[in-house]
Amino acid sequence: MVSDESLDKDWQDFANCLGVDPDLFFPERGASTREAKEVCRGCVVREDCLEYALRNSEKFGIWGGMSERERRRIRRQRALERQAALEVIAESQAIS
């Protein structure tokens, strides 16, 4: 039987960054992220990588071509969308 964790990471075998120095994706504070993001550009598993980072609350590094600040923005937006959806459901149940 294959574990959920191994399924969750199968995408890594196809990543552009496979074999690239990991330090590139974890630059010092204030350093450029351009080179790391360039590796991610066009990667066939970029979205999988980004979703992995979002699901696992990765706080550091470039994942799926996005910095932690960019991922934080996505998490915030998704939380707002979930909240709005819950409010719509609650309103529709109150009307029924």
TORKOL-4160 file (C-alpha; in steps of 0.2 Angstrom, whole numbers, padded with zeros to 4 digits, m for minus):
96
<pt num="1" X="0000" Y="0000" Z="0000"/>
<pt num="2" X="0006" Y="0017" Z="m0004"/>
<pt num="3" X="0006" Y="0030" Z="0009"/>
<pt num="4" X="m0003" Y="0047" Z="0007"/>
<pt num="5" X="0014" Y="0055" Z="0011"/>
<pt num="6" X="0023" Y="0047" Z="m0004"/>
<pt num="7" X="0008" Y="0051" Z="m0015"/>
<pt num="8" X="0009" Y="0069" Z="m0009"/>
<pt num="9" X="0027" Y="0070" Z="m0015"/>
<pt num="10" X="0027" Y="0060" Z="m0031"/>
<pt num="11" X="0028" Y="0076" Z="m0041"/>
<pt num="12" X="0045" Y="0080" Z="m0034"/>
<pt num="13" X="0052" Y="0067" Z="m0046"/>
<pt num="14" X="0047" Y="0078" Z="m0061"/>
<pt num="15" X="0052" Y="0095" Z="m0054"/>
<pt num="16" X="0064" Y="0106" Z="m0063"/>
<pt num="17" X="0074" Y="0109" Z="m0047"/>
<pt num="18" X="0078" Y="0091" Z="m0045"/>
<pt num="19" X="0097" Y="0091" Z="m0043"/>
<pt num="20" X="0098" Y="0110" Z="m0041"/>
<pt num="21" X="0107" Y="0117" Z="m0026"/>
<pt num="22" X="0093" Y="0119" Z="m0013"/>
<pt num="23" X="0102" Y="0135" Z="m0006"/>
<pt num="24" X="0096" Y="0143" Z="m0022"/>
<pt num="25" X="0078" Y="0141" Z="m0016"/>
<pt num="26" X="0081" Y="0147" Z="0002"/>
<pt num="27" X="0090" Y="0164" Z="m0001"/>
<pt num="28" X="0096" Y="0175" Z="0013"/>
<pt num="29" X="0084" Y="0188" Z="0019"/>
<pt num="30" X="0083" Y="0202" Z="0006"/>
<pt num="31" X="0093" Y="0192" Z="m0007"/>
<pt num="32" X="0086" Y="0190" Z="m0025"/>
<pt num="33" X="0074" Y="0176" Z="m0028"/>
<pt num="34" X="0075" Y="0179" Z="m0047"/>
<pt num="35" X="0086" Y="0164" Z="m0051"/>
<pt num="36" X="0075" Y="0152" Z="m0041"/>
<pt num="37" X="0059" Y="0158" Z="m0049"/>
<pt num="38" X="0067" Y="0156" Z="m0066"/>
<pt num="39" X="0070" Y="0137" Z="m0062"/>
<pt num="40" X="0052" Y="0136" Z="m0057"/>
<pt num="41" X="0046" Y="0145" Z="m0073"/>
<pt num="42" X="0039" Y="0132" Z="m0085"/>
<pt num="43" X="0041" Y="0117" Z="m0073"/>
<pt num="44" X="0028" Y="0104" Z="m0076"/>
<pt num="45" X="0024" Y="0102" Z="m0057"/>
<pt num="46" X="0025" Y="0120" Z="m0052"/>
<pt num="47" X="0006" Y="0120" Z="m0046"/>
<pt num="48" X="0009" Y="0104" Z="m0037"/>
<pt num="49" X="0024" Y="0111" Z="m0028"/>
<pt num="50" X="0015" Y="0127" Z="m0024"/>
<pt num="51" X="0000" Y="0117" Z="m0017"/>
<pt num="52" X="0011" Y="0106" Z="m0007"/>
<pt num="53" X="0019" Y="0122" Z="0001"/>
<pt num="54" X="0002" Y="0130" Z="0005"/>
<pt num="55" X="m0005" Y="0114" Z="0012"/>
<pt num="56" X="0010" Y="0111" Z="0023"/>
<pt num="57" X="0012" Y="0130" Z="0028"/>
<pt num="58" X="0030" Y="0131" Z="0022"/>
<pt num="59" X="0036" Y="0147" Z="0029"/>
<pt num="60" X="0053" Y="0148" Z="0020"/>
<pt num="61" X="0060" Y="0147" Z="0003"/>
<pt num="62" X="0053" Y="0147" Z="m0015"/>
<pt num="63" X="0040" Y="0134" Z="m0019"/>
<pt num="64" X="0030" Y="0133" Z="m0035"/>
<pt num="65" X="0039" Y="0149" Z="m0040"/>
<pt num="66" X="0032" Y="0160" Z="m0026"/>
<pt num="67" X="0040" Y="0167" Z="m0010"/>
<pt num="68" X="0033" Y="0165" Z="0007"/>
<pt num="69" X="0025" Y="0183" Z="0006"/>
<pt num="70" X="0017" Y="0178" Z="m0010"/>
<pt num="71" X="0010" Y="0162" Z="m0003"/>
<pt num="72" X="0004" Y="0171" Z="0012"/>
<pt num="73" X="m0006" Y="0182" Z="0001"/>
<pt num="74" X="m0014" Y="0166" Z="m0008"/>
<pt num="75" X="m0018" Y="0159" Z="0009"/>
<pt num="76" X="m0026" Y="0175" Z="0015"/>
<pt num="77" X="m0036" Y="0176" Z="m0001"/>
<pt num="78" X="m0042" Y="0158" Z="0000"/>
<pt num="79" X="m0047" Y="0160" Z="0018"/>
<pt num="80" X="m0058" Y="0176" Z="0013"/>
<pt num="81" X="m0066" Y="0165" Z="m0001"/>
<pt num="82" X="m0070" Y="0151" Z="0011"/>
<pt num="83" X="m0077" Y="0163" Z="0024"/>
<pt num="84" X="m0088" Y="0171" Z="0010"/>
<pt num="85" X="m0094" Y="0154" Z="0005"/>
<pt num="86" X="m0098" Y="0149" Z="0023"/>
<pt num="87" X="m0108" Y="0165" Z="0024"/>
<pt num="88" X="m0118" Y="0162" Z="0008"/>
<pt num="89" X="m0122" Y="0144" Z="0015"/>
<pt num="90" X="m0127" Y="0151" Z="0032"/>
<pt num="91" X="m0139" Y="0164" Z="0024"/>
<pt num="92" X="m0147" Y="0151" Z="0012"/>
<pt num="93" X="m0150" Y="0140" Z="0027"/>
<pt num="94" X="m0158" Y="0154" Z="0037"/>
<pt num="95" X="m0169" Y="0158" Z="0022"/>
<pt num="96" X="m0175" Y="0140" Z="0020"/>
